[in-house]
Amino acid sequence: MQYPRIKSINIKGYRTFKDFTATLSDLEIIVGANGAGKTCLLEFLKLLRNGMKKPIFPEILAGFLGKNVFYVGGEEKIQWQLEIELDETITLRYLGEILGPINSPQIAREKVEAIAIFNERQEPSILLDVKENSGQVREKLEEEITTLPNELALSKIDNQGMVNLYKLREYIGGWKFYSSFNIAREKISRSVAIAPQPH
């Protein structure tokens, strides 16, 4: 098994997701009818990935200017909970909440909890807890943290001594997304020799 890896994901209030939950294994293939939410899931993961590098865009997702990213008929609020196995001993639960409106999003809550895999009955340790742009980081040393209204607190963890939070930030920030329409386009159009090469 390769670590880190996403164990489960819950998204509420994002585009077509009123309340979406998925438990994931090592390899997942996402298929479904048009409008089922495949693209929405990947967009949301991109939102988190991009948020590890810079503040959340005014339109929340790049290129969505003038479009609604909130679940129609619900509040202007997006919530998430990811469970990520960091290694064979620890799972991190990453929770957050973005409030609208579009053009002025705010990170209302962000929290990271550590759960020991071999003792899941134990209360989770809170490593990061931020409400409305200020809160605590409690890994190794306890320190205050402040953010911009549209900035994820996890993105500010640059101290490698905060091992679990730093690994989580690097993991999410390193996610890669590829368009199936752009994969190896140059190889498709490359001519192929049909005669054997002379020796």
Backbone hydrogen bonds, N-H to C=O, Kabsch-Sander energy under -0.5 kcal/mol:
donor,donor_aa,acceptor,acceptor_aa,energy
5,R,85,E,-1.7
7,K,83,E,-3.5
8,S,83,E,-1.4
9,I,22,A,-2.4
10,N,81,Q,-1.9
11,I,20,F,-2.5
12,K,79,Q,-2.7
13,G,17,F,-1.5
14,Y,17,F,-1.0
15,R,13,G,-0.6
15,R,69,V,-2.7
17,F,14,Y,-3.3
18,K,16,T,-1.0
20,F,11,I,-3.2
22,A,9,I,-2.4
24,L,7,K,-3.2
30,I,28,E,-0.5
31,V,29,I,-0.7
36,A,33,A,-1.9
41,L,37,G,-2.2
42,L,38,K,-1.7
43,E,39,T,-2.8
44,F,40,C,-2.4
45,L,41,L,-2.2
46,K,42,L,-2.2
47,L,43,E,-2.3
48,L,44,F,-2.0
49,R,45,L,-2.5
50,N,46,K,-3.4
51,G,47,L,-1.9
52,M,48,L,-0.7
52,M,49,R,-1.2
53,K,50,N,-1.7
54,K,50,N,-1.8
56,I,150,N,-3.4
57,F,60,I,-0.6
60,I,57,F,-1.9
61,L,59,E,-2.1
64,F,61,L,-2.0
67,K,64,F,-2.6
69,V,67,K,-0.5
71,Y,13,G,-1.8
72,V,15,R,-0.5
74,G,71,Y,-2.0
77,K,75,E,-2.1
78,I,98,I,-2.8
79,Q,12,K,-2.6
80,W,96,G,-2.3
81,Q,10,N,-2.1
82,L,94,Y,-2.6
83,E,8,S,-2.5
84,I,82,L,-0.6
84,I,92,L,-3.0
85,E,5,R,-2.4
86,L,84,I,-0.8
86,L,90,I,-2.0
87,D,90,I,-1.3
91,T,115,I,-2.6
92,L,84,I,-3.1
93,R,113,E,-2.9
94,Y,82,L,-2.9
94,Y,92,L,-0.6
95,L,93,R,-0.6
95,L,111,K,-2.9
96,G,80,W,-2.0
97,E,109,R,-2.1
98,I,78,I,-2.9
99,L,106,Q,-3.1
100,G,76,E,-2.9
103,N,58,P,-2.9
104,S,101,P,-2.0
106,Q,99,L,-2.3
107,I,149,P,-3.4
108,A,97,E,-2.0
108,A,106,Q,-1.0
109,R,97,E,-1.3
110,E,130,V,-2.3
111,K,95,L,-2.5
112,V,128,L,-2.3
113,E,93,R,-2.4
114,A,125,S,-3.2
115,I,91,T,-3.2
117,I,89,T,-2.2
119,N,116,A,-1.2
120,E,117,I,-0.5
122,Q,119,N,-1.5
125,S,114,A,-2.4
127,L,112,V,-2.7
127,L,125,S,-0.7
128,L,112,V,-1.5
129,D,136,Q,-2.5
130,V,110,E,-3.1
131,K,134,S,-2.3
132,E,108,A,-1.9
133,N,107,I,-0.5
134,S,131,K,-1.4
135,G,145,I,-1.9
136,Q,129,D,-2.3
137,V,143,E,-2.7
138,R,127,L,-3.3
140,K,138,R,-0.6
141,L,139,E,-2.5
143,E,137,V,-2.3
143,E,141,L,-0.6
145,I,135,G,-2.0
147,T,133,N,-2.0
151,E,148,L,-1.8
155,S,152,L,-0.9
156,K,153,A,-1.8
157,I,154,L,-1.5
158,D,156,K,-1.1
160,Q,158,D,-0.8
162,M,159,N,-1.9
163,V,161,G,-1.7
166,Y,162,M,-3.0
167,K,163,V,-2.5
168,L,164,N,-2.3
169,R,165,L,-2.6
170,E,166,Y,-2.5
171,Y,167,K,-2.6
172,I,168,L,-2.6
173,G,169,R,-2.7
174,G,170,E,-1.0
174,G,171,Y,-0.6
175,W,172,I,-1.5
182,N,179,S,-1.5
184,A,182,N,-0.5
185,R,182,N,-0.8
187,K,184,A,-0.6
188,I,184,A,-1.3
189,S,185,R,-1.4
190,R,186,E,-0.5
